[in-house]
Amino acid sequence: MTFKPFLPSKIGFLCCLLPLASCSLVSETGPLKSTIQEGDSTYQLVEVNSIEDIPKIDRTYGHGELPPASRGKGYTDKIRSRDVLNFVITDLDEQSPFFSKGEPYKYGPVEIPGDGKVEIPYVGEILVMNQTLAEVSADLSAKIKPVSNTARAAVTRADRLPLTANVIGDVKKSGPVPLDRGGITSLDLLAACGGPSQSEYLFKYSLRRAGRDYNFDYLGFRQKPFLIEEGDLLSVAMDTSNRFHVMGAINKPTTVPFPVPSPTLADAMGAATGLDERRSDPSGVFVFRRGNPATVYTFNLKDPHILALSQRFPIQGEDIVYVTEAPLTRWNRMLTQILPISISQAANAAYRYGQ
């Protein structure tokens, strides 16, 4: 059997296709490293080579405006409208209208009306609104004396409508929270609903009181607790400025919530599960940042010094971290589009054709 060599015309045909494919057939996944580095009037290019090239952090946490107290709307143990009270009068004098054969004389339960006044048999009308149980007991005892000098009175609360504040938004359990004791703070209110659905620094917090909103970032809300009042509404919402975008030749192109309150470029790369070793060009890593004009920071992560600087470069909300492709990746894609079969298969096919 005689073997024929590859025909030059076939090799030449394939070679002629290569420039053609590089011009029109190769799909792009994003801008080329060289294209970005050429610059453009719409952005400023900054090559990060030293600590002096790293921008200052322009965001600090701790913002929050404390709401003023609204008189009379906080929790109180004093009697208020629609409380349910029991009036108990003890008297051992058989001639007293309050004598009940060894058992205390009870009047109630009585729901307190809006005017805060209660009519007690043999005593008359007494005012109980905004008084403590001890104060009402003392007042009733004093007013009983003309009826029976041996009688003693006590007042107890049988029931009351709870004061409530509400929590809505990205929390584990939204809804009303009863204010069943004094001293309940904003942090207590957040804890009562189970806290935010994710890390607290990813959210912004807003309290509505008396028709006005008071806004906090996570640290301001944490560091400036305040007393909660009836009718307060706490809203917890995702802070969209606490995210960035990772694109290009990486393992997981995605929009990423901040992994820590103040992430760095190293945090950003880690959140995207790192570079794709088969496709990425570590010498072409860019951070696109909005501005007027926009700024594009460029990094050569093949340089150990620059790699160390990535741990100090701050990522801001809505930044785009972009990793370019390695030239070999683009070459392989071109060959794949020209030859839908592998190079070895192509060689075998050409060999058989030559035969």
HUQUIQUI-V73348 format. One record per run of one state. SS is the DSSP state (2 for helix, 1 for strand, 0 for the rest). FROM is the first residue (numbers start at 0). TO is the last residue. If there is no record, write none. Layout:
ss:SS from:FROM to:TO
ss:SS from:FROM to:TO
//
This chain:
ss:0 from:0 to:6
ss:2 from:7 to:23
ss:0 from:24 to:31
ss:2 from:32 to:36
ss:0 from:37 to:38
ss:1 from:39 to:39
ss:0 from:40 to:41
ss:1 from:42 to:46
ss:0 from:47 to:49
ss:2 from:50 to:52
ss:0 from:53 to:62
ss:1 from:63 to:63
ss:0 from:64 to:82
ss:1 from:83 to:89
ss:0 from:90 to:103
ss:1 from:104 to:110
ss:0 from:111 to:115
ss:1 from:116 to:119
ss:0 from:120 to:122
ss:1 from:123 to:126
ss:0 from:127 to:131
ss:2 from:132 to:143
ss:0 from:144 to:150
ss:1 from:151 to:158
ss:0 from:159 to:161
ss:1 from:162 to:168
ss:0 from:169 to:169
ss:1 from:170 to:170
ss:0 from:171 to:173
ss:1 from:174 to:178
ss:0 from:179 to:183
ss:1 from:184 to:184
ss:2 from:185 to:191
ss:0 from:192 to:194
ss:1 from:195 to:195
ss:0 from:196 to:198
ss:2 from:199 to:201
ss:1 from:202 to:208
ss:0 from:209 to:210
ss:1 from:211 to:215
ss:0 from:216 to:216
ss:2 from:217 to:222
ss:0 from:223 to:225
ss:1 from:226 to:226
ss:0 from:227 to:231
ss:1 from:232 to:237
ss:0 from:238 to:241
ss:1 from:242 to:247
ss:0 from:248 to:248
ss:1 from:249 to:249
ss:0 from:250 to:252
ss:1 from:253 to:256
ss:0 from:257 to:262
ss:1 from:263 to:263
ss:2 from:264 to:270
ss:0 from:271 to:273
ss:1 from:274 to:274
ss:0 from:275 to:278
ss:1 from:279 to:288
ss:0 from:289 to:292
ss:1 from:293 to:298
ss:0 from:299 to:302
ss:2 from:303 to:308
ss:0 from:309 to:312
ss:1 from:313 to:313
ss:0 from:314 to:318
ss:1 from:319 to:324
ss:0 from:325 to:325
ss:2 from:326 to:337
ss:0 from:338 to:341
ss:2 from:342 to:353
ss:0 from:354 to:354
//
